[in-house]
Amino acid sequence: MSPRKLLIVALGLGILAAPLAPHGQPPAKIPRIGYLVLAPLAEKPSPERAAFLEGLRELGYVEGKTVAIEYRSAGWNAELLPDLAEELVRLKVDVIVTSLMAPELGSKRLELLKEAVPRISRVAVLWHPRGAGRLEWQQTEAAARRLGVALQSYEVRNADDLARTLEGMSRQRPDAVIMFFDPLTSGYRVIISDFALKNRLPTICGAREFAAAGGLMSYGPNIPELFRRAAVYVDKILKGSRPGELPIEQPTKFELIVNLKTAKALGLTIPPSVLIRADQVVQ
């Protein structure tokens, strides 16, 4: 494996192969994995982290015994991610696991929102302009042209941006809101869903937690399953596979969540064509 850092996109997750130790240096007693996320790390593992650890256990790895994991969290501050990644590299971990997005779903979310609420013509888009956000914006723009919908772009990088965004949306009065599948904007899901309900705005996001928090709908991949599959890639890399030669896998299972309680509060009737495809309906 090349001593350069290599990035692969697998299952919607990013896996970095960290530089190998210099030739002749004794290997570590057990492999070390860097685990880098934007969301805060709680004492109780999130569903994603629990799925990753379970995936490792199924492959024979036990945290603290046969594998060590260095956890790092940016605490919703995306600007800290590069420094945290460099810190993990300096620690000479063997692999770094971090979340990425699924930009190709941007068009599908707008299509679902338009099908659920046919009257919408102006849609506000909350998104982070870094990473996969640009690609998702392009996908959403293409769908908007096809559906005859005008988009209002609101870039959200931090809490101050969010406050200005909500103020701007109050003035612009869009018909609905799309929130990209981004850990940063997802972290504000309760604030955004409360704002949307107060202003009677139908919303859709990529994280299922958003619909549970009061958003109208969510559509995206099964994130815990992606983290479980990431364990398979980590295992292959630790056993000597070259990251650049591993096949790229795309998510195969997507979940549509519809919150009928929110729909009722907004005075909406969700068409049967949408409800029949829902994986979960929140009553």
LOMIZA-368012 format. One record per atom (N, C-alpha, C): x, y negated, z. Coordinates in steps of 0.02 Angstrom, whole numbers, plus 50000, padded with zeros to 5 digits. Example, Ala and Ser with C-alpha at 12.3 -4.5 7.8 and 13.67 -1.06 7.14 Angstrom:
! LOMIZA-368012
506605028450390506155022550390506605016550390506425011250354506845005350357506454999850394
! end
This chain:
! LOMIZA-368012
500435006050000500005000050000500444993850000500254988949960500644982849956500634979250022501194975850041501194972150104500764965850101500524964050042500084958350037499394960150064499034955050089498344956250110497914957450050497484962450053497044964049998496324963550022495894960949981495194960249999494774964649954494334968649984493844972349944493154970749971492664971149929491974970149950491644976949948491444979250005491144985950010490514985550051489964987650021489334988050057489114981350085489304975950051489134969450078489594967350134490114971150149490584969550201491264968250171491654963950203492334962850180492814966850223493294970050192493794973850229494474971550206494864969050251495534966750234496044971850258496504973650213497054977850234497614973150256497784973350320498294968850346498974971250324499494966750325500154968750304500434974450347500774979050316501084984450354501684981950393501864985550445502454983650484503074984650441503614980850454504224981550415504484988750416504824990650362505084997450356505554999050415505455004650445505885006750499505595005250567505085001050571504784999450635504325005150656504365007550718503945013150740503215011350733502795016050710502085014750703501755014150772501195010650773500825010150836500575017050857500455017750922500225024250947499545025950919499105021050916498455022150886498315016450838497915017650785497765012150738497365006750771497455000650746497094994950773496674991650718496054990150734495584987050688495424979950712495454975250667495234968450682494494967750663494094965150708493374964450697493204957050704493074953750648492994946550647492284944750624491914941150667491234939250650491124931950666490604929050636490434922050649490004921350711489564926250723489104925850780489484927150845489234924550901489544925850966489514933350982490004935651019490034942651040489724943351109489204947251113488884948451178489184954651210489084955251276489344961151312489024967551285488374967251271488034972851240488124972351165488374977651132488494977251060487864975551021487934971350970487384969950925487224976250886486634976550853486484982550813487014983950760487314978550732487824979450681488464982650711488684979750767489294982450799489174989550824488574990750852488424997550876488435002550819488175000550760488175005050702488895006350678489315001150680490015001950659490375006850706490285005950771490605010350820490345017450814489695018150801489415024850793489705028150730489785024150676490085026750616490795029150628491165025350668491855027450685491845033950725491385034350774491355040450815491195046550773490755045750724490585051350680491195053750641491685049350632492295051050595492865053050642492715053550707493215055850755493595050550792493395044150784493745038750818493365036750881493725035950935493425033850999493785027451021493405022051027493705015651045494065016151113494675013751114495075013851175495475020251184495325025451144495685031751150496055033451085495685033851030496005035550967496035029650919495735024150938495765018050898495665012050944496025006650929495945000450967495614995250922495174991150950494834986050911494954979250943495214974650902495314967750923494724963650899494304961350945493704957450927493864949950927493604946550876493664939350872492994936550847492764931050878492144927850858492254920450849491954917650797492014910450784491464906550820491004910050854490484906650891490074901850850489894903850788489504899950740489894894250709490534893550724490944888250693491354891350637491094890850575491414894150518492124891550504492264885450526492934882650515493484886350553493284890150604493774893850643493964900550611493584902850563493694909550534494394910450505494654905650464495324906750436495864907550490495834903450543496324903950597496264910550635495654912750646495554919050680495804924950638495694924550573495954929750529496714929950530497024924150529497754923850533498014926550600497634925250653497834927950718497824935550718497324938450687497284945750682497854948550640498034944950588498604947150546499254946950587499344941750626499944941250668499974946950720499394949250740499374954850788499534961450755499604961350688499784967350649499254972850655498614970750654498094975850650498134979250582497874985250577497914988950515497374987050465496794985250490496224983550448495824978050482495554973350442495114968250469494424969050436493914969550478493224970150454492854963650467492514960950418492144954750426491534954850380491014951350398490394951350358490444946850298490164949150242490054944950183489314944950167489124941950110488424941150094488234944950032487594944550014487334947849954487014942449910487414938649871487154932949834486644934649780486674940849755486224942749700485494943049722485364942649788484684943049812484334936249814484704930849798484404924249800483804923549755483854926249694483294925749648482694929849672482834935649700482284940049724481894936749780482234933249824481884929949880481424924449855481654920649806481214915449778480614918549743480724923949708480174927449674479654929849724479894932749780479424935149831479044929349863479394923849876479064918149907478524915249860478684914849796478204912349747477614917049739477744923549744477194928349739476744928049800477044927049859476654926649920476264920049925476564914649900476254908049903476284904949834475834906749788475874904549719475864896949709475584893249756475504886049747476154882149752476684885049778477284881249791477614878949726477864872749726478214870049668478874866649687478954864749751479574861749775479824865649836480414868449831480674872749883481344870049909481384869049975482004867050007482444873150018483084872450005483564877950013484084876050064484104879750120484614878650171485174883650159485794881050151486334885650135487014882650155487484887250165488174885350180488564885750115488904880250095489224880150029489854884250023490074887350076490694891350072490524898650056491034902450037490964909550027490474911249971490014915749985489544918049935488964913249924488944907749961488394903049956488314900149885488884898649853488854895749785488534900649736488714906949742488424911949698487684912849710487484912849773486784913649788486384907549764486684901649769486354895649743486234896249668486734898649632486664899549559486114904449542486084909949580485554914849569484864911849582484814907949635484174904849653483974899549602484464895749577484324890749525484044894049463484334899549442484104903049382483384905349391483224908049450482544910249463482064904349465482284898649492481854892749497481664890249427482144890249381481984888149312481474892849280481554899249293481104904149264480394903549294480354901749357479714901449392479394894549392479754889649365479494882849364479484879549432479994880949473480044878249540480624873449545480524867749577481064862949588481384864249656482054864449657482414865749719482684859349750482664859049816482974853549854483534856549896484154854649881484734857749913484904854149979484994858150032485214855650097485794859950121486394857050121486984860750142487054860150218487124865950251487174866150324487834869250344488284865250373488934867650395488984868250471488574864350506488604864250579487944861650606487904860950672487284858750704487094851750684487584847250673487434840450652487104840450583487374844650538487074845150472486354847650476486234852350521485554855050527485074849650550485274845550598484844840150622484674835350566485184833450525485054829050469484614832350417484714838950408484314842650359483574842650377483434844150440482734844350461482414837450457482804832350471482544825450465482394823950391482854826050347482744824850276482154828750248482064834850272481494838850250480834835750273480834832650331480234829350355480024823750308480514820350278480374814850231480194817450162480564822550138480474825050070479854829450062479634832450115479024836650116479024842050062479474846950065479444852450018478834856850032478694861349985478134865949994478324872250032478974873850033479204879950065479954879350076480234884250113480944884150130481254890950118481844891050088482254897050083482894896050123483064900850164483684900550202484134906250177484724904450151485164909550123485384914450177485604920250153485824925550198486534923950222486564919650273487204917150298487184917350374487704920050405487694920550479487614913850513487874908350482487834901850514487114899450517486774899250459486084896950458485634901850495485804908350493485404913250530485444912050605485994909250628486074907750699485584902450723485334898450677484854893250694484134895350679484014901850673483374904150649482784902050692482874901750758482324899850802482144892550791482654888250787482534881050776482184879950709482424883450657482144882550590481434885250586481314891150615480644893950612480144889650651480364886850708479924882350746479754876050705480264873350672480164867450630479684869050573479774874850542479354876850486478624877750507478514880750565477834881550590477504874850605477884870550637477624863950654477424859950592477824860850538477704857150476477344861250423477094867150444476694871550401477054873150336477674875550343478084877250286478204884850283477984888250230478154895250221478914895950212479204901150241479924902050238480104909350222480704910150193480984916850183481734916450194482004921850223482724922150238482964929250225483624930250231483894936950219483924941250281483934938150340484004941950402483314943650431483204950050446482564952150473482404948750540482924946750577482814943350640482434936750630482494933850570482164927550556481404928450556481164933650522480444935050521480204936550591480604940150630480404941750698480374935550742480774930350724480794924150763480234919450744479834921150693479274916850674479284914550602479804916350564479804914850493479284918950457479074916750398478554920350362478794927050336479384927150303479634933250273480394933650277480654939650270481364940650261481464946350211482004945850173482164951050125482924951650119483174957550133483904958450130484094965650144484744966950140484984973750152484934975650226484944982150239484954984750307485664983750334485754978450374486434976550395486774981750438486434984650489486764989850527487024995650484486644997450432486855002750388487485000850350487554994450332488164992050298488764992850344488674991150407489234991650455489414999050467488905003350467489055010450475489475012950416489285010850355489665012850296490365009750295490435003850326491095000650329491585005050367491335008850417491765013350454492075018550408491715020650357491985025550309492575022550272492515016250252493065012950216493665011950262493525010050324494075009350372494455015850380494085021350386494395027950394494835029550334494605028150274494995029650214495635025550212495595019150231496185014850230496685017150283496435018850342496895021050395497235027650377496925031450333497225037850312497655037050249497745030750227498215029650173497945027550106497285027050099496995025050034497175017750020497285016149957497415009349937496755005549932496665000049969496034996349967495814994449897496294992149856496114990049789495874995549744496005001849763495785007549722495145010749747494895008549804494275011349829493685008549789493185012649774492605010249736492205005149775491935000249739491514995249770490794997849773490514997849832489835000049841489374994049854488784994349826488284989149838487744991849884487414987449921486864989749963486324993249921486044998549948485535002349911484855001849945484834999750007484194999150043484074991950062483494989350040483314982450056482644982450093482574978050141481984977950184481604971450175480954972050165480504966350162480094966250226480154960850264479774960050326479294954150317478664955250334478154949950327477844948750396477814942450416477534940650481476824938050470476324942350481475624940450469475384935450522475684935750581475494930850633475674923750610476264923250579476474916750552476044914750493475884919550450475454918150393474784915250415474504918150467473864915750494473934908650521474484907350556474594900650583474674895450528474934897650470475024893050413474404892750369473894896650385473294896850344473384900350278473834905350277473984908950215473694915950215473514918350157473324925250147473844928550102474234933150130474754936450092474444941450043474594941049979474304945649930474464952949946473994957449931474124964649941474744967049904474894964049846475474966149807476124965049845476134960349892476724959149934476704963749995476124964150027476064968150088476214975550076476014978050018476104985150004476844986949998477254981949983477974983249976478354981850040478014979350091478354977550153478584983750191479184983550217479434988850260479184988150331479024981950350478754980650416478304974550413477724975050446477264969450451477204967550524477374961250539477334958750608476634955950618476254958950665475564956950677475534951250728
! end
